[in-house]
């Protein structure tokens, strides 16, 4: 008589190994929060999942560029507002100097305050900067209202999705107020009006750029949410589902261990039976 291999036990062991693999995978998904730890987990979706991850990262980078550009423009606009306020005060003093009831000493005091305001405007123009980028860039000609230079900021994830940020010369020299003298009230008022108009144009340009940046930021935010939702649906693990899978496979593994213990006794039982046969 010949006893065959314990095929029943081998079959249970094969099932046991599969359940152990499933249990380990479920535990890994729970610990990492991802159901696509490697390409073998889902070869058909791993490429799409990685592409969506890259889109999320590039959207975040573009959003950071927009935030930096917006912060820079807000810093510049704050200084331009102060320059506007200084020009308004300068015009007020110039008109006051036109009063025929002022003494030479009074006019001297007014001229001194105007000179102090010009110095303040120069300080704002020269010292306002954001991360080393200065507000004012010197121009080669006087009273130049055109940008002295422009820089491109990437505000999207595709080629060509950028915006040009202009820089202007808002120094007292270029604004035409450096040699302001209240002895000629009419000319001084005209020069101040031109300076106010120029600063207002610069602020208008920056304001329109900020509006565009805010609109683009809102678009990127909505786009980013949609991409992250899709990527999460493909690559992120459902913790509740994975816990159920883990518990189920753990139960099956324990059951398989018990069944293998019993099935491994079958040959021994058979031999005991044969031993008692006479």
C-alpha positions as a printed NumPy array, in Angstrom:
array([[  0.   ,   0.   ,   0.   ],
       [  1.229,   3.519,  -0.82 ],
       [  0.157,   6.844,   0.753],
       [ -0.032,   9.818,  -1.67 ],
       [  1.013,  13.418,  -0.933],
       [ -1.374,  15.322,   1.274],
       [ -2.947,  17.274,  -1.598],
       [ -5.703,  18.653,   0.617],
       [ -3.139,  20.266,   2.908],
       [ -1.199,  21.638,  -0.069],
       [ -4.386,  23.184,  -1.458],
       [ -5.097,  24.852,   1.878],
       [ -1.489,  26.119,   2.016],
       [ -1.841,  27.668,  -1.438],
       [ -4.961,  29.5  ,  -0.306],
       [ -3.153,  30.505,   2.907],
       [ -0.289,  32.102,   0.941],
       [ -2.728,  34.088,  -1.205],
       [ -4.596,  35.369,   1.827],
       [ -1.318,  36.309,   3.506],
       [ -0.393,  38.358,   0.419],
       [ -3.8  ,  40.05 ,   0.422],
       [ -3.514,  40.74 ,   4.154],
       [ -0.047,  42.26 ,   3.728],
       [ -1.244,  44.411,   0.822],
       [ -4.227,  45.7  ,   2.795],
       [ -1.988,  46.533,   5.763],
       [  0.464,  48.34 ,   3.479],
       [ -2.376,  50.346,   1.905],
       [ -3.607,  51.33 ,   5.367],
       [ -0.15 ,  52.413,   6.561],
       [  0.761,  54.358,   3.392],
       [ -2.7  ,  55.627,   2.478],
       [ -2.057,  54.615,  -1.126],
       [ -3.319,  51.644,  -3.104],
       [ -0.75 ,  52.123,  -5.882],
       [  2.573,  51.615,  -4.12 ],
       [  4.12 ,  50.038,  -7.208],
       [  3.299,  49.518, -10.866],
       [  2.217,  45.909, -10.304],
       [ -0.664,  47.05 ,  -8.075],
       [ -2.549,  48.367, -11.112],
       [ -0.49 ,  48.549, -14.335],
       [ -3.369,  50.163, -16.222],
       [ -3.722,  53.147, -13.879],
       [ -0.221,  53.769, -12.546],
       [  0.653,  56.006, -15.522],
       [ -2.487,  58.118, -15.185],
       [ -1.98 ,  58.42 , -11.429],
       [  1.604,  59.695, -11.845],
       [  0.527,  62.139, -14.552],
       [ -2.128,  63.58 , -12.25 ],
       [  0.425,  63.876,  -9.43 ],
       [  2.705,  65.886, -11.698],
       [ -0.196,  68.162, -12.667],
       [ -0.947,  68.797,  -8.994],
       [  2.702,  69.694,  -8.309],
       [  2.962,  72.02 , -11.319],
       [ -0.331,  73.715, -10.404],
       [  0.991,  74.296,  -6.892],
       [  4.196,  75.809,  -8.32 ],
       [  2.212,  78.124, -10.611],
       [ -0.017,  79.145,  -7.686],
       [  3.071,  80.003,  -5.649],
       [  4.363,  82.145,  -8.525],
       [  1.049,  84.008,  -8.568],
       [  1.169,  84.565,  -4.801],
       [  4.739,  85.889,  -5.012],
       [  3.897,  88.218,  -7.909],
       [  0.779,  89.463,  -6.117],
       [  2.734,  90.124,  -2.921],
       [  5.367,  92.036,  -4.891],
       [  2.761,  94.202,  -6.629],
       [  0.981,  94.869,  -3.335],
       [  4.277,  96.   ,  -1.824],
       [  4.927,  98.301,  -4.773],
       [  1.383,  99.683,  -4.705],
       [  1.73 , 100.535,  -1.019],
       [  4.774, 102.677,  -1.772],
       [  3.102, 104.251,  -4.809],
       [  0.159, 105.179,  -2.583],
       [  2.561, 106.965,  -0.248],
       [  4.145, 108.75 ,  -3.212],
       [  0.67 , 109.851,  -4.316],
       [ -0.036, 111.159,  -0.821],
       [  3.263, 113.042,  -0.82 ],
       [  2.504, 114.602,  -4.206],
       [ -0.917, 115.674,  -2.969],
       [  0.68 , 117.35 ,   0.037],
       [  3.254, 118.958,  -2.245],
       [  0.503, 120.411,  -4.43 ],
       [ -1.321, 121.684,  -1.365],
       [  1.845, 123.471,  -0.194],
       [  2.522, 124.885,  -3.664],
       [ -0.946, 126.394,  -3.892],
       [ -0.553, 127.816,  -0.386],
       [  2.693, 129.428,  -1.487],
       [  0.745, 131.378,  -4.095],
       [ -0.94 , 133.447,  -1.435],
       [  0.076, 137.07 ,  -1.604],
       [ -0.079, 137.341,   2.186],
       [  3.004, 135.205,   2.825],
       [  6.32 , 136.619,   3.878],
       [  9.634, 135.472,   2.45 ],
       [ 10.224, 133.514,   5.636],
       [  6.883, 131.722,   5.217],
       [  7.755, 130.803,   1.637],
       [ 11.142, 129.564,   2.783],
       [  9.482, 127.245,   5.295],
       [  7.104, 125.928,   2.606],
       [  9.994, 125.344,   0.213],
       [ 11.831, 123.469,   2.959],
       [  8.869, 121.137,   3.504],
       [  8.557, 120.558,  -0.243],
       [ 12.242, 119.677,  -0.453],
       [ 11.759, 117.241,   2.446],
       [  8.817, 115.631,   0.614],
       [ 10.94 , 115.27 ,  -2.528],
       [ 13.554, 113.461,  -0.444],
       [ 10.889, 111.138,   0.977],
       [  9.675, 110.317,  -2.54 ],
       [ 13.246, 109.597,  -3.565],
       [ 13.705, 107.279,  -0.582],
       [ 10.495, 105.396,  -1.413],
       [ 11.558, 105.105,  -5.034],
       [ 15.066, 103.872,  -4.279],
       [ 14.487, 101.712,  -1.196],
       [ 11.194,  99.926,  -1.883],
       [ 11.958,  96.367,  -2.895],
       [ 10.56 ,  92.836,  -2.702],
       [ 13.029,  89.97 ,  -2.363],
       [ 15.756,  92.153,  -3.835],
       [ 13.582,  93.426,  -6.725],
       [ 13.315,  97.2  ,  -6.618],
       [ 10.164,  99.206,  -7.309],
       [ 11.85 , 101.858,  -9.447],
       [ 14.18 , 101.22 , -12.367],
       [ 16.119, 104.215, -13.711],
       [ 15.316, 105.38 , -17.215],
       [ 17.603, 107.072, -19.691],
       [ 15.203, 109.933, -20.418],
       [ 13.26 , 112.341, -18.253],
       [  9.469, 112.143, -17.86 ],
       [  9.401, 108.661, -19.384],
       [  5.972, 107.07 , -18.78 ],
       [  6.793, 103.799, -20.516],
       [  8.115, 100.736, -18.678],
       [ 11.889, 100.79 , -18.327],
       [ 11.927,  96.98 , -18.229],
       [  9.567,  94.001, -17.967],
       [  9.891,  90.52 , -16.489],
       [  7.848,  87.419, -17.237],
       [  6.16 ,  85.423, -14.483],
       [  4.903,  81.896, -15.189],
       [  1.303,  81.684, -13.976],
       [  0.234,  78.406, -15.603],
       [  1.37 ,  74.891, -16.4  ],
       [  1.406,  75.196, -20.186],
       [  3.889,  76.852, -22.538],
       [  3.114,  80.549, -22.939],
       [  1.027,  80.828, -19.773],
       [  2.871,  83.788, -18.31 ],
       [  2.369,  87.46 , -17.617],
       [  4.682,  90.425, -18.124],
       [  5.239,  92.675, -15.12 ],
       [  6.465,  96.176, -16.046],
       [  8.809,  98.299, -13.962],
       [  8.834, 102.092, -14.063],
       [ 11.055, 104.951, -13.007],
       [  9.19 , 106.816, -10.242],
       [ 12.158, 108.807,  -8.998],
       [ 11.664, 112.557,  -8.411],
       [ 13.874, 113.214, -11.444],
       [ 11.711, 111.188, -13.801],
       [  8.509, 112.502, -12.237],
       [  9.676, 116.01 , -13.055],
       [  9.561, 117.379,  -9.511],
       [ 13.232, 117.308,  -8.577],
       [ 13.792, 121.027,  -9.237],
       [ 10.405, 122.223,  -7.992],
       [ 10.545, 125.881,  -6.938],
       [  7.545, 127.658,  -5.453],
       [  8.726, 130.949,  -6.871],
       [  6.873, 129.845, -10.022],
       [  3.59 , 128.485,  -8.7  ],
       [  1.927, 127.763, -12.053],
       [  4.841, 125.727, -13.407],
       [  5.169, 123.867, -10.11 ],
       [  1.47 , 122.931, -10.042],
       [  1.681, 121.733, -13.649],
       [  4.71 , 119.576, -12.867],
       [  3.042, 118.076,  -9.812],
       [ -0.116, 117.288, -11.785],
       [  1.953, 115.44 , -14.404],
       [  3.714, 113.489, -11.66 ],
       [  0.402, 112.518, -10.037],
       [ -0.953, 111.422, -13.409],
       [  2.098, 109.273, -14.077],
       [  2.001, 107.584, -10.659],
       [ -1.714, 106.944, -11.091],
       [ -1.054, 105.282, -14.465],
       [  1.565, 103.033, -12.905],
       [ -0.831, 102.047, -10.117],
       [ -3.547, 101.384, -12.689],
       [ -1.227,  99.029, -14.606],
       [ -0.341,  97.17 , -11.434],
       [ -3.986,  97.013, -10.369],
       [ -5.069,  95.421, -13.653],
       [ -2.254,  92.874, -13.359],
       [ -3.334,  92.012,  -9.815],
       [ -6.918,  91.461, -11.003],
       [ -5.683,  89.073, -13.677],
       [ -3.497,  87.246, -11.177],
       [ -6.404,  86.821,  -8.766],
       [ -8.622,  85.445, -11.544],
       [ -5.916,  83.011, -12.614],
       [ -5.355,  81.95 ,  -8.993],
       [ -9.07 ,  81.16 ,  -8.597],
       [ -9.009,  79.131, -11.819],
       [ -5.921,  77.174, -10.735],
       [ -7.466,  76.509,  -7.335],
       [-10.621,  75.033,  -8.888],
       [ -8.56 ,  73.05 , -11.377],
       [ -6.314,  71.758,  -8.618],
       [ -9.271,  70.523,  -6.57 ],
       [-10.661,  68.595,  -9.537],
       [ -7.284,  67.018, -10.335],
       [ -6.632,  66.06 ,  -6.717],
       [-10.1  ,  64.509,  -6.47 ],
       [ -9.464,  62.408,  -9.576],
       [ -5.965,  61.426,  -8.454],
       [ -7.244,  60.505,  -5.002],
       [ -9.945,  58.306,  -6.493],
       [ -7.317,  56.434,  -8.529],
       [ -4.351,  56.242,  -6.189],
       [ -5.492,  56.793,  -2.593],
       [ -6.652,  53.929,  -0.42 ],
       [-10.142,  53.777,   1.075],
       [ -9.135,  53.158,   4.694],
       [-12.525,  51.733,   5.699],
       [-12.498,  49.312,   2.77 ],
       [ -8.876,  48.33 ,   3.398],
       [ -9.636,  47.675,   7.082],
       [-12.477,  45.372,   6.05 ],
       [-10.16 ,  43.567,   3.62 ],
       [ -7.475,  43.261,   6.279],
       [ -9.91 ,  41.857,   8.852],
       [-11.402,  39.433,   6.33 ],
       [ -8.009,  38.16 ,   5.172],
       [ -6.747,  37.895,   8.739],
       [ -9.741,  35.708,   9.595],
       [ -9.168,  33.534,   6.53 ],
       [ -5.458,  33.197,   7.338],
       [ -6.225,  32.019,  10.86 ],
       [ -8.809,  29.599,   9.527],
       [ -6.337,  28.227,   6.993],
       [ -3.772,  27.65 ,   9.742],
       [ -6.313,  25.608,  11.697],
       [ -7.346,  23.626,   8.63 ],
       [ -3.712,  22.881,   7.734],
       [ -3.077,  21.637,  11.266],
       [ -5.991,  19.231,  10.939],
       [ -5.181,  18.137,   7.379],
       [ -1.56 ,  17.434,   8.314],
       [ -2.844,  14.783,  10.733],
       [ -4.653,  12.847,   7.977],
       [ -1.628,  10.67 ,   6.997],
       [ -0.917,   9.94 ,  10.635],
       [ -4.533,   8.948,  11.22 ],
       [ -4.423,   6.71 ,   8.15 ],
       [ -1.259,   5.015,   9.436],
       [ -2.84 ,   4.487,  12.842],
       [ -5.832,   2.866,  11.159],
       [ -3.581,   0.614,   9.075],
       [ -1.579,  -0.302,  12.145],
       [ -4.693,  -1.686,  13.774],
       [ -5.636,  -3.766,  10.748],
       [ -4.89 ,  -7.461,  11.334]])
